Amino acid sequence: MSDSPLDDSPLQTVKLSLDDTIQFRCHKEIACFNECCKRIDITLTPYDILRLKKRFGLTSNEFLAQYTLPYEMDGDGMPGVKIKTADDNPACPFLSEEGCSVYEDRPTVCRYYALGLMSMRHENSSTDEDTYFLIKEDHCLGHNEPRTITVRDYRKEQVVDQYDEMNREWRQIILKKRSAGPTIGKPTPRSFQFFFMGSYNLDGVRDFVLSDGFSDVYDLDAATVEQLKTDEVALLKFSFKLLKQVLFGENTIPVKGDAMQKRVQRRREQVKAEPDNPNKDYAGPEMV
């Protein structure tokens, strides 16, 4: 989700389409096996966290506390999370001598390697555009393997197309926030807290959806509520729609009468009443 490849980055500057061909293969017998996992900087997507926490049988908070570190995705402080490594060992905590110990549930960025993905939205455009780049690091010998494959087929082989589809709406939220820039003002800490919960803490989303405050405002049928109690994939997709409604005022979830307008007005009055609040002029909906 980079803005552009850096000059000193291992990303090659040639853009690739889905039907372009790359030469690459990784396998256990290759001399550099596991080298790419010994010094990591791996960002996690919401679907990555869903898969990994489920694999370990952890709650969202337990997984986040045990395996991740927060970081800021942009200058406004939009929150992201990365895999946490030991202070004296930058290797992935999921690395074993046999390779990745969570291979079936490995994160999106690991599935893409040795490709990079850049998503962007052009000015005055409502759609995002995906572009791919080849990553060539000095330690990686996979580029010398005699196997060619299209970007499209490589994504299918690594099952990254499924991960991208699950995270698509989330990436759109990030791109919309970046493309809107100063037109919506500086997002409030409260909106970033909600973004963090909606992105990375599914258990928190479930608790919120099942709360009286939520049911007072949003109009969901009983079958949908029951599904959101037990189906985490459905809950994640619902969470993205909720984020769009809360952060940008999109009409993604039905509301009860004028309940939302009253709630928004109360929140804006509360914010404006706070002395020296730097977010008084924030133009976002701020509906939580």
CORTALIN-V359920 format. One record per backbone hydrogen bond with DSSP energy under -1.0 kcal/mol. NH is the residue of the N-H (numbers start at 1). CO is the residue of the C=O. E is the energy in kcal/mol with one decimal. If there is no record, write none. Layout:
[[NH | CO | E] [NH | CO | E]]
This chain:
[[9 | 6 | -1.6] [12 | 134 | -3.4] [16 | 132 | -2.9] [20 | 17 | -1.3] [22 | 149 | -2.9] [24 | 147 | -1.4] [25 | 142 | -1.1] [30 | 27 | -1.4] [33 | 30 | -1.8] [35 | 32 | -2.6] [37 | 34 | -1.3] [38 | 35 | -1.5] [40 | 90 | -2.3] [44 | 81 | -2.5] [49 | 45 | -2.0] [50 | 46 | -2.2] [51 | 47 | -2.3] [52 | 48 | -2.5] [53 | 49 | -2.8] [54 | 50 | -1.7] [55 | 51 | -1.9] [56 | 52 | -2.0] [58 | 53 | -2.5] [63 | 59 | -2.5] [64 | 60 | -2.7] [65 | 61 | -2.4] [66 | 62 | -2.1] [67 | 63 | -2.8] [68 | 64 | -1.4] [69 | 82 | -2.3] [71 | 80 | -2.2] [73 | 78 | -3.9] [77 | 74 | -1.4] [80 | 71 | -3.0] [82 | 69 | -2.7] [83 | 42 | -2.4] [84 | 67 | -3.1] [89 | 86 | -1.3] [92 | 37 | -2.9] [95 | 92 | -1.8] [96 | 99 | -2.7] [99 | 96 | -1.7] [101 | 94 | -2.9] [103 | 100 | -1.0] [105 | 102 | -2.2] [106 | 103 | -1.4] [111 | 107 | -1.7] [112 | 108 | -2.1] [113 | 109 | -1.3] [115 | 112 | -1.9] [116 | 133 | -3.2] [118 | 131 | -3.1] [120 | 129 | -2.0] [125 | 122 | -1.9] [129 | 120 | -3.2] [131 | 118 | -2.5] [132 | 16 | -1.8] [133 | 116 | -2.4] [135 | 114 | -2.8] [136 | 10 | -2.4] [140 | 137 | -1.3] [144 | 141 | -1.8] [147 | 145 | -2.4] [149 | 22 | -2.3] [151 | 20 | -2.4] [152 | 18 | -3.0] [154 | 150 | -2.5] [155 | 151 | -2.3] [156 | 152 | -1.7] [157 | 153 | -2.7] [158 | 154 | -2.1] [159 | 156 | -1.2] [160 | 155 | -2.0] [163 | 159 | -1.0] [164 | 160 | -2.8] [165 | 161 | -2.0] [166 | 162 | -1.9] [167 | 163 | -1.9] [171 | 167 | -2.5] [172 | 168 | -2.1] [173 | 169 | -1.7] [174 | 170 | -1.8] [175 | 171 | -2.6] [176 | 172 | -2.6] [177 | 173 | -2.2] [178 | 174 | -2.3] [179 | 175 | -2.8] [180 | 176 | -2.1] [181 | 177 | -1.6] [183 | 180 | -2.0] [184 | 181 | -1.2] [192 | 188 | -1.9] [193 | 189 | -2.3] [194 | 190 | -2.0] [195 | 191 | -2.2] [196 | 192 | -2.6] [197 | 193 | -2.3] [198 | 194 | -3.0] [199 | 195 | -1.7] [200 | 196 | -2.9] [201 | 197 | -1.8] [205 | 201 | -1.8] [206 | 202 | -2.7] [207 | 203 | -2.2] [208 | 204 | -2.1] [209 | 205 | -2.9] [210 | 206 | -1.9] [211 | 208 | -1.3] [215 | 211 | -1.9] [216 | 212 | -1.7] [217 | 214 | -1.3] [218 | 214 | -3.0] [219 | 254 | -2.8] [225 | 221 | -2.0] [226 | 222 | -2.3] [227 | 223 | -2.0] [228 | 224 | -2.4] [229 | 225 | -1.0] [231 | 227 | -2.9] [235 | 231 | -2.1] [236 | 232 | -2.4] [237 | 233 | -2.2] [238 | 234 | -2.3] [239 | 235 | -2.3] [240 | 236 | -1.8] [241 | 237 | -1.6] [242 | 238 | -2.4] [243 | 239 | -2.5] [244 | 240 | -2.1] [245 | 241 | -1.9] [246 | 242 | -2.9] [247 | 243 | -3.0] [248 | 244 | -1.6] [249 | 245 | -1.2] [250 | 244 | -1.6] [252 | 250 | -1.6] [256 | 217 | -3.1] [259 | 256 | -2.5] [262 | 258 | -2.1] [263 | 259 | -1.9] [264 | 260 | -3.0] [265 | 261 | -2.4] [266 | 262 | -2.1] [267 | 263 | -2.2] [268 | 264 | -2.6] [269 | 265 | -2.2] [270 | 266 | -2.0] [271 | 267 | -2.4] [272 | 268 | -2.5] [273 | 269 | -1.5] [274 | 271 | -1.1] [277 | 274 | -1.3] [280 | 277 | -1.5] [282 | 279 | -1.7] [283 | 184 | -1.6]]
